[in-house]
């Protein structure tokens, strides 16, 4: 995820250099109370700071969907940051349980816990009746992940984690847009898995520094790759072969999603725009010969100039593709 470069309000978008501003209604809150405006502004800034590529995707959504989408993505940012901010897994689990209680409280119509993302979610859930199940699956998966003491055995485990932490965000956004379509749901599932796989691979050096890895045991064994090799970034040829095989699953999911485009409603395609940065991330792996420790791969927004990412997304949005 890319840190913010500079400062933007919730009604404007700044490019990376801050030399040009394009006026956009990121979240239309002109008549909302001050506290609500502040809550949604916080959501926008968190997504922009920690999930820049998807921030750009959300700007293309219709205004009535955008507000919910930013709240959903900000919830993802807050829960994802838990694992990065604690050294002891139990402390992280406690913080995630707080979020679980916050979501439970929203659906029980209790007084919202004091957090801007909780306030924003309370508003959009009451307006658009989003399914609690997706929020619960995301939190439960992050809790299970924190408690994980061994690498995943197979790609099935990695794909399940990717769906429960990335695909669910698309399911919720489709719900917020009022879209109920089987093809759109299937495409969202594949796109989330592709994005999740790519992000897990990109984070391999960070995970390794914490003696964790998401390269499945069976794939690592296939190439004679030990867990220590992955943690230390050694045995680079074998590591690249293993990364290539894991990434191929991401490519396959992206292809399945795009093969479904003909049966996906037009209004759903803009929701599925995160397929674009997911594809760019997987392509950047190829350019670095699947060396996840290559600085060119690790730098910038998925290793691609942010301006190019904007243009690419606009092109797909204009064409109604993903």
Steps between C-alpha positions, in 0.01 A plus 500: 500500500626847414543778755338831424712763327365831613158598621158503333156590629209264454372706205808508286758271357869589473740316275827373645694819441226723632532724191147448372165470672193351344183591684305189588221432741663209678226481760192719467429611855400867458185470708626243750584593860858602571580176685385292202704709258806457720446123520478459123789739443709280730404194294601669176837604640576156644428329170701758311796459735509123534322364192574754228430284195152413627448862605533586132253224410237633742509847342331351192199370694166684491477749791224303672723189510828676567417590859434138595803377306735732689356387834542134399859549381588703809371215716733270308793739553439520875477124546797431272718745695448303820739224394765758405480690827539225762782266595289258697221323314270498803505876520404512134220253558367721780495801268321303229246382754432867571414543132284189511308646796469831314341328199269296725392823669418665167267217403342497846442875462697571815675831556799497258844458654709815482692462175446688172493182291238349732289817468531494121410130483201558728369752250548294184380173654178666614450656157598206279451194720837341434543135601665449836638165383765661278634722779508202736686284250767766454560545873495125572754441221733766639473347847580154362792648309644663813478170682667311215816321612589323173490589129197398293521143379347560159374773266145422609579658839655808338204541264255467788682772695510725192128459443415571863712815514482638144202352314266587789575870444370469145195301615414780744551771237274314257239486776540873562438557129185288516643244258383142539653299218663157506757579230603819679539305825712235329718765336540677835611173658770447238618862505532498878700178491732641232549823695553317829757262352692787345506700823615201705786440256597866503519490880730195503805696627298657782344168594843336487641751748230376739572137415173455314424401142197442281680285245332163552706214643426270206619755242813586699585130533450450127791738431720397792429826680520506879313742724834648605580568134176697470552691825854603399436545129758232415501228233365766264446279194288253693317786670424660163366168371272465802381862470432444131279202577306687769460802272366276223198432719443875521525535122253213456248666732532829316444325168189325635364834620555665163352204315178569691485863383244429230242393758584763764256796510641831382446667838699224673810542284600827663482326841738236366760756391744375771580226248719761329752558784490127577606429143770768507643351819522151350653640179763688698603167654569368152712806417717427804530131411296412809766635734285633784810653661571719195483866605334597171212268583470630855506871415207724416140397442539135402828596334318728251493879469184630672416720203505194272275318746251789485501503121462125478204501735335788316541313173333190638226708666433681171480172309290328765758224550699365791 
